[in-house]
Amino acid sequence: MPSIISPNQLRFLINRLHERLWVKPLLACLLSISAALAAKLADGTELGSILPAIKPEPVETMLSIMAASMLVIATFAVTSMVSAYASASNSATPRAFSLVISDDGSQNALSTFIGAFIYSIVALTAMKNGYFGAAGRFTLFVLTSIAFGVVILTLVRWVDSIARLGRVGTTITKVEQATVRALLQRKQTPTLHGIPIVSQAHGWAIFAPSVGYVQHIDFAALQAWAEKTDGGVEIAALPGTFAAPGRALAYIRTRSGEIPASDCEQVVQSFQIGNDRLFDEDPRFGLVVLSEIACRALSPAVNDPGTAINIIGTLVRLFVLWNESPKSESEDKTAPKYSRVEVPQILVRDMFDDAFTGIARDGAGMVEVMVRLQKALQSLALIGDAPMKEAAKHHGRLALERARLAMNLAQDLAVVRNAATFAKTDASSKNSRDLSIDVPHDY
């Protein structure tokens, strides 16, 4: 296995650090300490005879005010952010927490406030001990003035941001943006730079060592192992798949047919398994989270069909993007980067199951939700290719059957049935109960 981290592995680690609330404040603290002590460098130049003379008292006063206020503001910022995180988990879904906590505006604001506090403490201590000369005091005065300006600007922007953070609409937008990134990445590389599965001769099964979700696969490491052993790897668990000791992660083959235990361990280490699903490389997870938000809105405790209707529109946008985004030219014209790794492609039908099953189930008794759902599915059936068209019609028939079982008013059911005419087939028009039930392909 290669000792150098691959670009995809590095990107995965950086994304995980981005979800940690302490990373940016720590960097801000280090930068603040460096800036406060770096003002001393001006004393070793001729600037002392050129720059205006600054008495220590004004600078100390500014630093004292900053030190006293920034700790309070930083504490208030943390309290507000925690409240916003709790609101996002309660009003939307806990699965969106990682996106809310990764909000750049809140992280930058908290980093600025903590950094300004550390800067003021270090600079004030140095000033009272006569650490700076004339040029150093002037430099520190300029840095302190800049710090005040940055804090004020950040505070004004952060107030606007924190007022929206944790709201259902903001959470939906963040989930949609994360899903768009994952969909575009998967659309451009359907096999994740590997090759499609060419045969069903699996090989030696490699099982998951623990229970969790596949979060990341190091394809570069798998390719290196396959080249070293003159073998091949068939991926059986894409990112987002639930892994358990009896669940095969991959199937491996070698020319000699012999597979040492050390080789199995190397392949297992290429799979990152964690407790939670992640948005980065799992486009289906974003669809699941959006569906969860809609289902919570449709629950009797919330009774907010408007949010569910809004999410149906969001799902249509995502599937339109999936249908229209062209494949990458490099994917079609050049050799795959991982020519010894076979990767299955995600199925549109499975994506429709993730997106619309829960909404159709929980909104079956609401005529406004079911009509909007049927119209959304009809739109996708008209613009999509054959697999998307068939998936849209299939879910249209399922949604109509759910509405038939849930609605008590014949007029409401007639409206839904009229909106679902696109999904009817000869068999379904004769007997609406003749519906095929498909088990999702994976996850």
C-alpha positions as CSV (number, residue, x, y, z in Angstrom):
1,M,0.0,0.0,0.0
2,P,1.3,3.5,-0.8
3,S,2.6,5.5,2.1
4,I,1.7,8.8,0.4
5,I,-1.9,10.0,1.0
6,S,-3.9,10.2,-2.2
7,P,-5.6,13.4,-3.2
8,N,-9.1,11.9,-2.5
9,Q,-7.9,10.7,0.9
10,L,-6.5,14.1,1.7
11,R,-9.8,15.8,0.6
12,F,-11.7,13.4,2.8
13,L,-9.6,14.3,5.9
14,I,-9.8,18.0,5.2
15,N,-13.6,17.8,5.0
16,R,-13.7,16.0,8.3
17,L,-11.5,18.7,9.9
18,H,-13.9,21.3,8.4
19,E,-16.7,19.7,10.5
20,R,-14.7,20.2,13.8
21,L,-15.6,23.4,15.5
22,W,-12.2,23.8,17.2
23,V,-10.0,23.9,14.0
24,K,-10.5,27.4,12.9
25,P,-10.5,28.9,16.4
26,L,-7.2,27.2,17.0
27,L,-5.7,28.6,13.8
28,A,-7.0,32.0,14.8
29,C,-5.4,31.8,18.2
30,L,-2.0,30.9,16.7
31,L,-2.3,33.7,14.1
32,S,-3.3,36.2,16.9
33,I,-0.3,35.3,19.1
34,S,2.0,35.6,16.1
35,A,0.6,38.9,15.1
36,A,0.9,40.4,18.6
37,L,4.5,39.3,19.0
38,A,5.5,40.1,15.4
39,A,5.0,43.8,16.1
40,K,8.3,43.6,17.9
41,L,10.0,43.2,14.6
42,A,9.4,46.8,13.7
43,D,11.7,47.9,16.6
44,G,14.7,46.5,14.7
45,T,14.2,48.8,11.8
46,E,14.6,52.6,11.2
47,L,10.8,53.1,11.4
48,G,11.0,54.4,14.9
49,S,12.4,57.7,13.7
50,I,9.8,58.0,10.9
51,L,6.6,56.8,12.5
52,P,4.5,59.0,14.8
53,A,5.1,58.5,18.5
54,I,2.3,56.5,20.3
55,K,2.0,56.6,24.0
56,P,1.4,53.2,25.7
57,E,-1.8,54.3,27.5
58,P,-4.1,54.6,24.4
59,V,-3.0,51.2,23.1
60,E,-3.4,49.6,26.5
61,T,-6.9,51.1,26.8
62,M,-7.9,49.7,23.4
63,L,-6.5,46.3,24.3
64,S,-8.3,46.3,27.7
65,I,-11.6,47.1,26.1
66,M,-11.1,44.3,23.5
67,A,-10.0,41.8,26.1
68,A,-13.1,42.5,28.3
69,S,-15.6,42.4,25.5
70,M,-14.4,39.7,23.2
71,L,-14.7,36.9,25.9
72,V,-18.3,37.9,26.5
73,I,-19.1,38.1,22.7
74,A,-17.4,34.7,22.1
75,T,-19.4,33.1,24.9
76,F,-22.6,34.6,23.4
77,A,-21.6,33.3,20.0
78,V,-21.1,29.8,21.2
79,T,-24.5,29.9,23.0
80,S,-26.3,31.2,19.9
81,M,-24.6,28.6,17.7
82,V,-25.5,25.7,20.1
83,S,-29.2,26.9,20.1
84,A,-29.1,27.0,16.3
85,Y,-27.7,23.5,16.1
86,A,-30.4,22.2,18.4
87,S,-33.0,24.0,16.4
88,A,-31.8,22.4,13.2
89,S,-31.8,18.9,14.7
90,N,-35.3,19.3,16.2
91,S,-37.0,21.1,13.3
92,A,-35.3,19.4,10.4
93,T,-33.4,16.2,11.1
94,P,-30.3,15.3,13.1
95,R,-28.7,14.0,9.9
96,A,-28.2,17.6,8.8
97,F,-26.2,18.5,11.9
98,S,-22.8,18.0,10.2
99,L,-23.8,20.6,7.5
100,V,-25.0,23.1,10.0
101,I,-21.9,22.9,12.2
102,S,-19.8,23.3,9.0
103,D,-21.3,26.7,8.3
104,D,-18.4,29.0,7.4
105,G,-20.1,32.2,8.6
106,S,-20.4,30.9,12.2
107,Q,-17.0,29.3,12.3
108,N,-15.3,32.4,11.0
109,A,-17.2,34.6,13.5
110,L,-16.3,32.4,16.4
111,S,-12.7,32.2,15.2
112,T,-12.5,36.0,14.9
113,F,-13.9,36.6,18.4
114,I,-11.6,34.1,20.1
115,G,-8.6,35.2,18.1
116,A,-9.3,38.9,19.0
117,F,-9.5,37.9,22.7
118,I,-6.2,36.0,22.6
119,Y,-4.5,38.8,20.6
120,S,-5.6,41.4,23.1
121,I,-4.5,39.4,26.2
122,V,-1.0,38.6,24.7
123,A,-0.5,42.2,23.3
124,L,-1.7,43.8,26.6
125,T,0.7,41.6,28.7
126,A,3.6,42.5,26.4
127,M,2.8,46.2,26.5
128,K,2.7,46.3,30.3
129,N,6.1,44.6,30.5
130,G,7.7,47.1,28.1
131,Y,8.2,44.6,25.4
132,F,7.7,47.1,22.5
133,G,9.6,50.1,21.5
134,A,8.3,53.2,19.7
135,A,8.0,51.5,16.3
136,G,6.5,48.4,17.9
137,R,3.9,50.4,19.7
138,F,2.8,52.1,16.5
139,T,2.7,48.8,14.7
140,L,0.6,47.3,17.5
141,F,-1.7,50.3,17.4
142,V,-2.3,49.7,13.7
143,L,-2.9,46.0,14.2
144,T,-5.3,46.7,17.1
145,S,-7.3,49.2,15.0
146,I,-7.5,46.6,12.2
147,A,-8.6,44.0,14.7
148,F,-11.4,46.3,15.9
149,G,-12.6,46.9,12.3
150,V,-12.6,43.2,11.5
151,V,-14.5,42.3,14.7
152,I,-17.2,44.9,14.1
153,L,-17.6,43.8,10.5
154,T,-17.7,40.2,11.5
155,L,-20.2,40.9,14.2
156,V,-22.6,42.7,11.9
157,R,-22.4,39.9,9.3
158,W,-22.7,37.2,11.9
159,V,-25.9,38.6,13.4
160,D,-27.6,38.3,10.0
161,S,-26.2,34.8,9.6
162,I,-27.1,33.5,13.0
163,A,-30.7,34.7,12.6
164,R,-31.1,32.2,9.7
165,L,-28.9,29.4,10.9
166,G,-31.0,26.5,12.2
167,R,-34.1,27.5,10.3
168,V,-35.8,24.7,8.3
169,G,-35.4,26.7,5.0
170,T,-31.7,27.3,5.7
171,T,-31.1,23.6,6.5
172,I,-32.9,22.5,3.4
173,T,-30.7,24.8,1.3
174,K,-27.5,23.4,2.9
175,V,-28.6,19.8,2.3
176,E,-29.5,20.7,-1.3
177,Q,-26.1,22.3,-1.9
178,A,-24.3,19.3,-0.4
179,T,-26.4,16.9,-2.5
180,V,-25.7,18.9,-5.7
181,R,-21.9,18.6,-5.1
182,A,-22.2,14.8,-4.6
183,L,-24.5,14.3,-7.6
184,L,-22.2,16.3,-9.9
185,Q,-19.2,14.4,-8.7
186,R,-20.9,11.0,-9.3
187,K,-22.3,12.1,-12.6
188,Q,-18.9,13.1,-13.9
189,T,-17.3,9.9,-12.6
190,P,-20.1,7.2,-12.5
191,T,-17.6,4.5,-11.5
192,L,-15.4,6.8,-9.3
193,H,-12.5,6.6,-11.8
194,G,-12.7,2.9,-11.8
195,I,-14.2,0.6,-14.5
196,P,-17.8,-0.9,-14.7
197,I,-18.4,-4.3,-13.4
198,V,-17.8,-6.7,-16.3
199,S,-18.7,-10.0,-14.8
200,Q,-20.4,-11.7,-11.9
201,A,-17.4,-13.9,-11.1
202,H,-16.9,-12.2,-7.8
203,G,-13.8,-13.8,-6.3
204,W,-12.7,-13.8,-2.7
205,A,-15.1,-11.9,-0.4
206,I,-13.6,-9.3,1.9
207,F,-16.0,-8.6,4.8
208,A,-16.4,-5.6,7.0
209,P,-14.5,-5.8,10.3
210,S,-17.0,-3.6,12.2
211,V,-20.5,-2.2,12.0
212,G,-21.2,1.2,10.5
213,Y,-21.4,3.0,7.2
214,V,-18.8,3.1,4.4
215,Q,-17.7,6.7,4.4
216,H,-14.7,6.6,2.0
217,I,-12.9,4.2,-0.2
218,D,-9.2,4.7,-1.0
219,F,-9.2,3.7,-4.7
220,A,-5.6,4.6,-5.1
221,A,-4.6,2.0,-2.4
222,L,-6.8,-0.6,-4.0
223,Q,-5.3,0.0,-7.4
224,A,-1.8,-0.2,-6.0
225,W,-2.6,-3.5,-4.3
226,A,-4.1,-4.9,-7.5
227,E,-1.1,-3.9,-9.6
228,K,1.3,-5.4,-7.0
229,T,-0.5,-8.8,-7.0
230,D,-1.5,-8.7,-10.7
231,G,-5.2,-9.0,-9.6
232,G,-8.4,-7.1,-9.5
233,V,-10.9,-5.6,-7.0
234,E,-14.7,-5.5,-7.4
235,I,-16.3,-3.0,-5.1
236,A,-19.4,-4.4,-3.4
237,A,-20.1,-1.6,-0.9
238,L,-20.2,2.0,-2.2
239,P,-19.9,5.0,0.2
240,G,-23.1,5.1,2.2
241,T,-23.6,1.3,2.3
242,F,-24.3,-0.2,5.7
243,A,-21.4,-2.4,6.7
244,A,-21.5,-5.4,9.0
245,P,-19.3,-8.4,9.6
246,G,-21.4,-10.5,7.3
247,R,-21.5,-7.9,4.6
248,A,-18.9,-8.1,1.8
249,L,-17.1,-4.8,1.1
250,A,-15.3,-6.1,-2.0
251,Y,-14.3,-9.1,-3.9
252,I,-10.6,-9.6,-4.8
253,R,-8.9,-11.8,-7.4
254,T,-5.3,-12.6,-8.1
255,R,-3.6,-14.3,-11.0
256,S,-2.2,-17.0,-8.8
257,G,-5.5,-17.6,-7.0
258,E,-3.8,-17.4,-3.6
259,I,-4.7,-14.5,-1.3
260,P,-2.7,-14.2,1.9
261,A,-4.4,-12.8,5.0
262,S,-2.1,-9.7,4.8
263,D,-3.6,-8.9,1.5
264,C,-7.1,-9.1,2.9
265,E,-6.1,-6.7,5.7
266,Q,-4.7,-4.2,3.2
267,V,-8.0,-4.2,1.2
268,V,-10.0,-3.8,4.4
269,Q,-7.9,-0.8,5.4
270,S,-8.9,0.9,2.2
271,F,-12.5,1.2,3.4
272,Q,-13.2,4.0,5.9
273,I,-16.1,2.8,8.1
274,G,-17.8,5.2,10.6
275,N,-21.0,5.5,12.6
276,D,-22.7,8.0,10.3
277,R,-23.2,8.4,6.6
278,L,-21.5,11.4,5.0
279,F,-22.6,13.7,2.2
280,D,-19.3,13.9,0.4
281,E,-19.3,10.8,-1.8
282,D,-22.9,9.6,-1.1
283,P,-25.4,11.4,-3.3
284,R,-28.2,9.2,-2.1
285,F,-27.7,10.3,1.5
286,G,-28.7,13.9,0.6
287,L,-32.0,12.5,-0.9
288,V,-32.6,10.5,2.2
289,V,-32.1,13.6,4.4
290,L,-34.4,15.7,2.3
291,S,-37.0,13.0,2.5
292,E,-36.6,12.8,6.3
293,I,-37.2,16.6,6.6
294,A,-40.3,16.3,4.5
295,C,-41.6,13.3,6.6
296,R,-41.1,15.2,9.8
297,A,-43.0,18.2,8.4
298,L,-45.9,15.8,7.5
299,S,-46.0,14.3,11.0
300,P,-49.2,15.1,13.0
301,A,-47.0,16.9,15.6
302,V,-45.7,19.4,13.0
303,N,-48.4,19.3,10.3
304,D,-46.5,21.5,7.8
305,P,-47.3,20.3,4.3
306,G,-45.9,23.4,2.8
307,T,-42.3,22.3,3.8
308,A,-42.9,18.9,2.2
309,I,-44.2,20.6,-1.0
310,N,-41.1,22.8,-1.0
311,I,-38.8,19.7,-0.7
312,I,-40.6,18.0,-3.5
313,G,-39.6,20.9,-5.7
314,T,-36.0,20.6,-4.4
315,L,-36.0,16.9,-5.3
316,V,-37.2,17.7,-8.8
317,R,-34.3,20.2,-9.2
318,L,-31.8,17.6,-8.1
319,F,-33.1,15.0,-10.5
320,V,-33.2,17.5,-13.4
321,L,-29.5,18.2,-12.6
322,W,-28.7,14.5,-12.5
323,N,-30.5,14.1,-15.9
324,E,-28.9,17.1,-17.6
325,S,-25.3,17.1,-16.3
326,P,-23.0,15.7,-19.0
327,K,-20.4,13.2,-18.3
328,S,-16.8,14.4,-18.0
329,E,-14.9,14.2,-21.3
330,S,-12.0,12.6,-19.5
331,E,-14.3,9.8,-18.3
332,D,-15.2,9.0,-21.9
333,K,-12.0,9.6,-23.8
334,T,-9.2,8.6,-21.5
335,A,-8.3,5.4,-19.7
336,P,-9.8,5.1,-16.2
337,K,-7.4,6.0,-13.4
338,Y,-8.1,2.8,-11.5
339,S,-8.2,0.2,-14.3
340,R,-8.1,-2.8,-11.9
341,V,-11.0,-1.7,-9.7
342,E,-14.6,-2.5,-10.8
343,V,-17.2,-0.2,-9.4
344,P,-21.0,-0.5,-9.6
345,Q,-23.0,2.5,-10.6
346,I,-25.9,3.8,-8.6
347,L,-29.4,3.2,-10.0
348,V,-32.0,5.9,-10.7
349,R,-34.7,3.7,-9.3
350,D,-32.9,3.4,-6.0
351,M,-32.5,7.2,-5.9
352,F,-36.3,7.6,-6.5
353,D,-36.9,5.1,-3.6
354,D,-34.7,7.3,-1.3
355,A,-36.4,10.5,-2.3
356,F,-40.1,9.8,-2.7
357,T,-41.1,6.7,-0.7
358,G,-41.3,8.4,2.6
359,I,-43.1,11.5,1.3
360,A,-45.7,9.3,-0.5
361,R,-46.2,7.3,2.7
362,D,-46.6,10.1,5.2
363,G,-48.4,12.5,2.9
364,A,-50.8,9.9,1.4
365,G,-53.8,11.5,3.2
366,M,-53.1,15.1,2.1
367,V,-54.5,15.9,-1.3
368,E,-52.2,19.0,-1.8
369,V,-49.1,17.0,-1.1
370,M,-50.1,14.0,-3.3
371,V,-51.1,16.2,-6.2
372,R,-47.8,18.1,-6.1
373,L,-45.9,14.8,-5.8
374,Q,-47.7,13.4,-8.9
375,K,-47.0,16.6,-10.9
376,A,-43.3,16.4,-9.9
377,L,-43.1,12.7,-11.0
378,Q,-44.8,13.6,-14.2
379,S,-42.3,16.3,-14.9
380,L,-39.4,13.8,-14.3
381,A,-41.1,11.2,-16.5
382,L,-41.3,13.7,-19.4
383,I,-37.7,15.0,-19.2
384,G,-35.9,11.9,-18.1
385,D,-34.3,9.0,-19.9
386,A,-35.9,5.5,-20.0
387,P,-34.7,4.5,-16.4
388,M,-35.9,7.8,-14.9
389,K,-39.2,7.7,-16.8
390,E,-39.9,4.1,-15.6
391,A,-38.9,5.0,-12.0
392,A,-41.2,8.1,-12.1
393,K,-44.2,6.1,-13.3
394,H,-43.5,3.3,-10.8
395,H,-43.6,5.8,-7.9
396,G,-46.6,7.6,-9.4
397,R,-48.5,4.3,-9.3
398,L,-47.3,3.6,-5.7
399,A,-48.3,7.0,-4.5
400,L,-51.7,6.7,-6.1
401,E,-52.3,3.4,-4.3
402,R,-51.2,4.9,-1.0
403,A,-53.6,7.8,-1.5
404,R,-56.4,5.3,-2.3
405,L,-55.8,3.6,1.0
406,A,-55.5,6.8,3.1
407,M,-58.0,9.2,1.7
408,N,-61.6,9.2,2.9
409,L,-63.1,11.7,0.5
410,A,-63.8,10.4,-3.0
411,Q,-63.4,13.9,-4.5
412,D,-59.8,14.2,-3.1
413,L,-58.9,10.8,-4.5
414,A,-60.3,11.7,-7.9
415,V,-58.1,14.8,-8.0
416,V,-55.0,12.7,-7.2
417,R,-56.0,10.0,-9.7
418,N,-56.4,12.6,-12.4
419,A,-52.9,14.0,-11.7
420,A,-51.5,10.4,-11.9
421,T,-52.8,9.6,-15.3
422,F,-49.3,9.7,-16.7
423,A,-48.3,6.7,-14.6
424,K,-51.1,4.4,-15.5
425,T,-50.5,1.4,-17.6
426,D,-53.0,-1.0,-19.2
427,A,-52.6,-3.4,-16.2
428,S,-52.9,-0.7,-13.6
429,S,-55.9,0.9,-15.3
430,K,-57.7,-2.5,-15.0
431,N,-56.5,-3.2,-11.5
432,S,-54.9,-0.5,-9.5
433,R,-53.8,-3.0,-6.9
434,D,-51.5,-4.9,-9.3
435,L,-48.3,-3.2,-8.3
436,S,-44.8,-4.6,-8.3
437,I,-42.8,-4.2,-5.2
438,D,-39.1,-3.7,-5.7
439,V,-36.5,-4.0,-3.0
440,P,-33.8,-1.3,-3.2
441,H,-30.6,-2.4,-4.8
442,D,-28.4,-1.4,-1.9
443,Y,-28.0,0.6,1.3
